[in-house]
Amino acid sequence: MKDLKFFDKCIKLMKKHNPQLQEDGFHLLLPHASLYVEELIQVFEKETELGLKCWFLELLAATKSSIALPLFIENASLSDKKLVSLKDWAIHGLKNLDTKESRCILFELGINK
């Protein structure tokens, strides 16, 4: 069952300056990430800090939700060298989905599973 207060608490922890609190927020949310796919997509789209965006993609990849497919496709296609970590997590998300569509995208991108 969704608990948006719990989700918000985890996101706030992930945005703290204390690395341990950031890790705590991530690991609290990880086993429940599949409940918050839409919310994770929203925070990803609003976030400007690269490390947090990578974490949000990692959480989305763990959900194995096809709802995140467009986000994975968009970020797996990035060509900016500064954003390679986003690209890597998006590719990980496509691999985790393991659907016909995600496998086709990986093939089109020239990425072997």
Phi and psi in degrees as GROMACS dihedral restraints (atoms count N, CA, C in turn):
[ dihedral_restraints ]
;  ai    aj    ak    al  type     phi  dphi    fc
    3     4     5     6     1   -67.3    20    10
    4     5     6     7     1   136.4    20    10
    6     7     8     9     1  -131.4    20    10
    7     8     9    10     1    95.4    20    10
    9    10    11    12     1   -65.2    20    10
   10    11    12    13     1   -25.7    20    10
   12    13    14    15     1   -66.4    20    10
   13    14    15    16     1   -41.3    20    10
   15    16    17    18     1   -61.8    20    10
   16    17    18    19     1   -46.4    20    10
   18    19    20    21     1   -58.9    20    10
   19    20    21    22     1   -48.6    20    10
   21    22    23    24     1   -60.9    20    10
   22    23    24    25     1   -39.7    20    10
   24    25    26    27     1   -61.3    20    10
   25    26    27    28     1   -44.5    20    10
   27    28    29    30     1   -62.5    20    10
   28    29    30    31     1   -44.2    20    10
   30    31    32    33     1   -63.3    20    10
   31    32    33    34     1   -42.8    20    10
   33    34    35    36     1   -61.7    20    10
   34    35    36    37     1   -42.0    20    10
   36    37    38    39     1   -61.8    20    10
   37    38    39    40     1   -42.4    20    10
   39    40    41    42     1   -63.3    20    10
   40    41    42    43     1   -24.2    20    10
   42    43    44    45     1   -94.1    20    10
   43    44    45    46     1    -0.8    20    10
   45    46    47    48     1   -67.0    20    10
   46    47    48    49     1   163.2    20    10
   48    49    50    51     1   -85.1    20    10
   49    50    51    52     1   -14.6    20    10
   51    52    53    54     1   -83.2    20    10
   52    53    54    55     1   116.3    20    10
   54    55    56    57     1   -57.2    20    10
   55    56    57    58     1   -36.0    20    10
   57    58    59    60     1   -67.2    20    10
   58    59    60    61     1   -40.5    20    10
   60    61    62    63     1   -65.9    20    10
   61    62    63    64     1   -36.8    20    10
   63    64    65    66     1   -60.8    20    10
   64    65    66    67     1   -48.1    20    10
   66    67    68    69     1   -61.6    20    10
   67    68    69    70     1   -41.5    20    10
   69    70    71    72     1   -58.8    20    10
   70    71    72    73     1   -45.5    20    10
   72    73    74    75     1   -61.3    20    10
   73    74    75    76     1   -44.2    20    10
   75    76    77    78     1   -61.2    20    10
   76    77    78    79     1   -49.4    20    10
   78    79    80    81     1   -74.2    20    10
   79    80    81    82     1   -24.4    20    10
   81    82    83    84     1   -67.5    20    10
   82    83    84    85     1   -39.9    20    10
   84    85    86    87     1   -79.8    20    10
   85    86    87    88     1   -32.2    20    10
   87    88    89    90     1   -48.9    20    10
   88    89    90    91     1   -50.4    20    10
   90    91    92    93     1   -70.7    20    10
   91    92    93    94     1   -10.3    20    10
   93    94    95    96     1  -113.5    20    10
   94    95    96    97     1     4.0    20    10
   96    97    98    99     1   -56.0    20    10
   97    98    99   100     1   -34.9    20    10
   99   100   101   102     1   -64.1    20    10
  100   101   102   103     1   -18.7    20    10
  102   103   104   105     1   -78.0    20    10
  103   104   105   106     1   -17.0    20    10
  105   106   107   108     1  -123.6    20    10
  106   107   108   109     1    33.8    20    10
  108   109   110   111     1   -58.9    20    10
  109   110   111   112     1   -50.3    20    10
  111   112   113   114     1   -61.5    20    10
  112   113   114   115     1   -41.9    20    10
  114   115   116   117     1   -65.4    20    10
  115   116   117   118     1   -40.6    20    10
  117   118   119   120     1   -63.5    20    10
  118   119   120   121     1   -39.7    20    10
  120   121   122   123     1   -62.2    20    10
  121   122   123   124     1   -42.4    20    10
  123   124   125   126     1   -63.5    20    10
  124   125   126   127     1   -45.5    20    10
  126   127   128   129     1   -69.2    20    10
  127   128   129   130     1   -33.6    20    10
  129   130   131   132     1   -59.6    20    10
  130   131   132   133     1   -48.2    20    10
  132   133   134   135     1   -65.8    20    10
  133   134   135   136     1   -27.8    20    10
  135   136   137   138     1   -88.3    20    10
  136   137   138   139     1   -22.0    20    10
  138   139   140   141     1   -72.1    20    10
  139   140   141   142     1   143.1    20    10
  141   142   143   144     1  -111.5    20    10
  142   143   144   145     1   -19.4    20    10
  144   145   146   147     1   -82.3    20    10
  145   146   147   148     1   123.8    20    10
  147   148   149   150     1   -60.0    20    10
  148   149   150   151     1   -43.9    20    10
  150   151   152   153     1   -59.9    20    10
  151   152   153   154     1   -42.3    20    10
  153   154   155   156     1   -67.3    20    10
  154   155   156   157     1   -40.2    20    10
  156   157   158   159     1   -59.8    20    10
  157   158   159   160     1   -39.7    20    10
  159   160   161   162     1   -63.3    20    10
  160   161   162   163     1   -43.6    20    10
  162   163   164   165     1   -61.3    20    10
  163   164   165   166     1   -40.7    20    10
  165   166   167   168     1   -64.6    20    10
  166   167   168   169     1   -39.9    20    10
  168   169   170   171     1   -65.0    20    10
  169   170   171   172     1   -38.4    20    10
  171   172   173   174     1   -62.2    20    10
  172   173   174   175     1   -43.5    20    10
  174   175   176   177     1   -62.9    20    10
  175   176   177   178     1   -42.9    20    10
  177   178   179   180     1   -64.6    20    10
  178   179   180   181     1   -38.9    20    10
  180   181   182   183     1   -61.3    20    10
  181   182   183   184     1   -37.7    20    10
  183   184   185   186     1   -66.4    20    10
  184   185   186   187     1   -23.7    20    10
  186   187   188   189     1   -75.4    20    10
  187   188   189   190     1   -24.9    20    10
  189   190   191   192     1    56.1    20    10
  190   191   192   193     1    34.4    20    10
  192   193   194   195     1   -94.5    20    10
  193   194   195   196     1   128.9    20    10
  195   196   197   198     1   -68.2    20    10
  196   197   198   199     1   -13.4    20    10
  198   199   200   201     1   -61.2    20    10
  199   200   201   202     1   -31.0    20    10
  201   202   203   204     1   -84.6    20    10
  202   203   204   205     1    -3.2    20    10
  204   205   206   207     1   -52.4    20    10
  205   206   207   208     1   -49.3    20    10
  207   208   209   210     1   -59.3    20    10
  208   209   210   211     1   -36.8    20    10
  210   211   212   213     1   -67.2    20    10
  211   212   213   214     1   -41.3    20    10
  213   214   215   216     1   -62.7    20    10
  214   215   216   217     1   -45.4    20    10
  216   217   218   219     1   -60.2    20    10
  217   218   219   220     1   -47.5    20    10
  219   220   221   222     1   -58.4    20    10
  220   221   222   223     1   -45.0    20    10
  222   223   224   225     1   -82.0    20    10
  223   224   225   226     1   -25.5    20    10
  225   226   227   228     1   -70.9    20    10
  226   227   228   229     1   -17.8    20    10
  228   229   230   231     1   -95.1    20    10
  229   230   231   232     1     1.8    20    10
  231   232   233   234     1   -62.4    20    10
  232   233   234   235     1   140.2    20    10
  234   235   236   237     1  -111.7    20    10
  235   236   237   238     1   -10.7    20    10
  237   238   239   240     1   -68.9    20    10
  238   239   240   241     1   121.4    20    10
  240   241   242   243     1   -59.8    20    10
  241   242   243   244     1   -28.5    20    10
  243   244   245   246     1   -68.8    20    10
  244   245   246   247     1   -19.4    20    10
  246   247   248   249     1  -107.7    20    10
  247   248   249   250     1    20.6    20    10
  249   250   251   252     1   -60.0    20    10
  250   251   252   253     1   -33.1    20    10
  252   253   254   255     1   -67.6    20    10
  253   254   255   256     1   -36.5    20    10
  255   256   257   258     1   -63.1    20    10
  256   257   258   259     1   -44.2    20    10
  258   259   260   261     1   -59.8    20    10
  259   260   261   262     1   -44.2    20    10
  261   262   263   264     1   -61.3    20    10
  262   263   264   265     1   -43.5    20    10
  264   265   266   267     1   -69.8    20    10
  265   266   267   268     1   -32.8    20    10
  267   268   269   270     1   -66.8    20    10
  268   269   270   271     1   -41.3    20    10
  270   271   272   273     1   -63.2    20    10
  271   272   273   274     1   -41.8    20    10
  273   274   275   276     1   -58.4    20    10
  274   275   276   277     1   -41.8    20    10
  276   277   278   279     1   -62.6    20    10
  277   278   279   280     1   -42.3    20    10
  279   280   281   282     1   -63.7    20    10
  280   281   282   283     1   -41.1    20    10
  282   283   284   285     1   -65.1    20    10
  283   284   285   286     1   -41.1    20    10
  285   286   287   288     1   -64.7    20    10
  286   287   288   289     1   -35.9    20    10
  288   289   290   291     1   -59.9    20    10
  289   290   291   292     1   -44.1    20    10
  291   292   293   294     1    50.4    20    10
  292   293   294   295     1    45.8    20    10
  294   295   296   297     1  -106.1    20    10
  295   296   297   298     1   167.5    20    10
  297   298   299   300     1   -57.1    20    10
  298   299   300   301     1   -44.5    20    10
  300   301   302   303     1   -64.3    20    10
  301   302   303   304     1   -44.6    20    10
  303   304   305   306     1   -67.5    20    10
  304   305   306   307     1   -35.9    20    10
  306   307   308   309     1   -66.6    20    10
  307   308   309   310     1   -37.4    20    10
  309   310   311   312     1   -63.9    20    10
  310   311   312   313     1   -42.3    20    10
  312   313   314   315     1   -61.8    20    10
  313   314   315   316     1   -45.5    20    10
  315   316   317   318     1   -60.1    20    10
  316   317   318   319     1   -41.1    20    10
  318   319   320   321     1   -63.5    20    10
  319   320   321   322     1   -44.7    20    10
  321   322   323   324     1   -62.1    20    10
  322   323   324   325     1   -32.8    20    10
  324   325   326   327     1   -81.9    20    10
  325   326   327   328     1    -4.7    20    10
  327   328   329   330     1    76.5    20    10
  328   329   330   331     1    29.8    20    10
  330   331   332   333     1  -110.1    20    10
  331   332   333   334     1   122.0    20    10
  333   334   335   336     1   -79.3    20    10
  334   335   336   337     1   143.5    20    10
